[in-house]
């Protein structure tokens, strides 16, 4: 496997998504593998970009479906401490499922010279899926970090991975495989 100029996209690994109202064991299960992947990426000079929900209370559409979560300025909207957000990382706030929709993610990736995005985070069938769709449509290669993705249920996770593969050619790799390719 060859990763052409990769960057890691970390989708919604926030307090509200891991230990808060949208969290649970499915979310905590990917914390350690994600931290390991990010540490290896940083060590190899691969950009780490957090694509974080940053909702405006009483305004954003998603709140009507999912309740209040990741409200700007609250602890729930902060990256979980286990992932060690550092000065070398990038943070892209988003108000919709996709990390690209009306954000600066595309221009950031282009300025960094990125050709391949490695998708990690929550939820494989939703925000990761929409971020992958836009990445593919904008011309990026999409790769799924299978140990660093999850969804509310195993069926949603498996369905999400299958969709990424079928629609965007996104192969799923283990951390060992990805780290070897950095």
Secondary structure, 3 states (H helix, E strand, C coil): CCCCCEEEEEECCEHHHHCCCCCCHHHHCCHHHHHHHHHHHHHCCCEEEEEEECECCCCCCHHHHHCCCCECCCHHHCECHHHCCCCCCEEEEECCCCCCCCCCHHHHHHHHCCCEEEEEEECCCCHHHHHHHHHHHCCCEEEEEEEEEECCCHHHHHHHHHHHHHHHCCCEECHHHHHHHC
